Amino acid sequence: MSVRMRLKRIGKKKQPQYRVVVAEARCPRDGRFIEAVGHYDPKNSAITIKEEKALYWLSCGAQPTETVRSLLRKKGIWDKFQEMTREKKEGGVKI
């Protein structure tokens, strides 16, 4: 099963708001999802992402879309994930 972190559109016409969700890649954009991880309001530039849940799903192999990746970078979560994976790789190589 291929899991992706992506945006799910909510809100009224011409007033979009998005949820950052973890969903199977084959499900439609606004369809079934596994877990909601955060919220994004482009009009107010408000980004709310639950860091622990996002890091958990990234460590499980969830692939973020480009937009979600940029949101994670703005919140500093993507850098923490990169650091975690770097430490894992270095930890296994040390003799």
PAMILO-734167 format. One record per residue (C-alpha): y, z, x; chain. Coordinates in pm, 1 decimal. Last residue first. Example, Ala and Ser with C-alpha at 12.3 -4.5 7.8 and 13.67 -1.06 7.14 Angstrom:
+----------+----------+----------+-------+
!        v !        w !        u ! chain !
+----------+----------+----------+-------+
!   -106.0 !    714.0 !   1367.0 !     A !
!   -450.0 !    780.0 !   1230.0 !     A !
+----------+----------+----------+-------+
***
This chain:
+----------+----------+----------+-------+
!        v !        w !        u ! chain !
+----------+----------+----------+-------+
!     49.4 !   1403.2 !   3200.1 !     A !
!    325.9 !   1297.0 !   2964.1 !     A !
!    254.0 !    988.9 !   2749.5 !     A !
!    181.3 !   1161.1 !   2418.1 !     A !
!    497.7 !   1369.0 !   2420.0 !     A !
!    710.4 !   1067.1 !   2512.5 !     A !
!    591.3 !    875.0 !   2205.8 !     A !
!    642.8 !   1172.0 !   1974.6 !     A !
!    986.0 !   1244.7 !   2123.9 !     A !
!   1095.4 !    882.7 !   2065.5 !     A !
!    973.2 !    899.4 !   1705.0 !     A !
!   1178.4 !   1213.7 !   1641.6 !     A !
!   1487.7 !   1066.5 !   1810.7 !     A !
!   1466.5 !    751.6 !   1597.2 !     A !
!   1435.7 !    967.9 !   1284.4 !     A !
!   1736.6 !   1177.2 !   1385.1 !     A !
!   1938.3 !    859.4 !   1445.6 !     A !
!   1840.9 !    724.7 !   1100.8 !     A !
!   1950.2 !   1047.7 !    932.3 !     A !
!   2305.3 !   1039.5 !   1064.4 !     A !
!   2462.1 !   1003.3 !    715.5 !     A !
!   2619.8 !    667.2 !    801.4 !     A !
!   2296.6 !    554.4 !    968.0 !     A !
!   2095.2 !    638.7 !    655.0 !     A !
!   2336.4 !    429.1 !    448.0 !     A !
!   2295.1 !    139.6 !    693.7 !     A !
!   1916.1 !    170.2 !    668.3 !     A !
!   1941.2 !    171.8 !    289.1 !     A !
!   2132.0 !   -155.8 !    300.1 !     A !
!   1891.5 !   -316.9 !    546.4 !     A !
!   1588.0 !   -213.4 !    340.1 !     A !
!   1400.1 !     96.1 !    452.7 !     A !
!   1031.9 !     76.2 !    557.2 !     A !
!    821.5 !    375.9 !    452.9 !     A !
!    576.7 !    468.5 !    729.7 !     A !
!    493.8 !    832.9 !    661.9 !     A !
!    760.7 !    937.7 !    915.9 !     A !
!   1019.8 !    747.5 !    711.9 !     A !
!    898.7 !    921.8 !    397.2 !     A !
!    931.2 !   1268.0 !    553.8 !     A !
!   1268.3 !   1190.4 !    711.9 !     A !
!   1405.7 !   1082.1 !    374.0 !     A !
!   1264.9 !   1389.1 !    198.5 !     A !
!   1414.4 !   1625.8 !    456.0 !     A !
!   1753.3 !   1452.7 !    454.6 !     A !
!   1812.6 !   1448.0 !     80.6 !     A !
!   2064.2 !   1165.1 !     56.1 !     A !
!   2404.4 !   1175.0 !   -113.7 !     A !
!   2645.2 !    889.8 !    -40.3 !     A !
!   2982.2 !    866.5 !   -213.9 !     A !
!   3184.7 !    556.6 !   -130.6 !     A !
!   3381.0 !    616.9 !   -451.9 !     A !
!   3318.3 !    269.5 !   -594.1 !     A !
!   2990.4 !    225.5 !   -399.8 !     A !
!   2819.1 !    530.0 !   -557.4 !     A !
!   2493.3 !    603.4 !   -373.8 !     A !
!   2225.5 !    858.9 !   -468.8 !     A !
!   1929.5 !   1011.7 !   -289.8 !     A !
!   1556.4 !   1044.4 !   -230.9 !     A !
!   1407.1 !    956.7 !   -568.4 !     A !
!   1026.9 !    952.2 !   -550.2 !     A !
!    736.8 !    717.6 !   -623.1 !     A !
!    915.4 !    439.1 !   -808.5 !     A !
!    845.2 !    232.3 !  -1118.2 !     A !
!   1081.8 !    -47.9 !  -1203.9 !     A !
!   1448.2 !   -115.8 !  -1136.4 !     A !
!   1387.5 !   -340.5 !   -835.9 !     A !
!   1043.1 !   -460.0 !   -946.7 !     A !
!    725.7 !   -308.9 !   -796.4 !     A !
!    545.9 !   -504.0 !   -520.6 !     A !
!    702.9 !   -309.8 !   -233.3 !     A !
!    582.8 !     27.1 !   -363.7 !     A !
!    874.8 !    256.4 !   -417.4 !     A !
!   1079.0 !    522.4 !   -239.5 !     A !
!   1415.4 !    554.8 !   -407.2 !     A !
!   1783.6 !    559.0 !   -316.2 !     A !
!   1955.2 !    566.4 !   -653.2 !     A !
!   2241.5 !    328.9 !   -716.3 !     A !
!   2563.0 !    321.0 !   -910.1 !     A !
!   2718.4 !     10.9 !  -1054.6 !     A !
!   3024.3 !     14.5 !  -1277.9 !     A !
!   3064.8 !   -353.0 !  -1371.5 !     A !
!   2816.4 !   -303.5 !  -1655.6 !     A !
!   2702.0 !     56.2 !  -1682.5 !     A !
!   2509.4 !    272.3 !  -1439.8 !     A !
!   2178.1 !    244.6 !  -1256.2 !     A !
!   2055.4 !      8.5 !   -985.0 !     A !
!   1757.0 !    115.6 !   -776.0 !     A !
!   1818.3 !     94.6 !   -401.7 !     A !
!   1540.6 !     77.1 !   -144.8 !     A !
!   1296.8 !    276.1 !     65.3 !     A !
!    979.8 !     73.5 !     93.1 !     A !
!    607.3 !    148.0 !     73.2 !     A !
!    334.8 !   -108.0 !    144.1 !     A !
!      0.0 !      0.0 !      0.0 !     A !
+----------+----------+----------+-------+
***
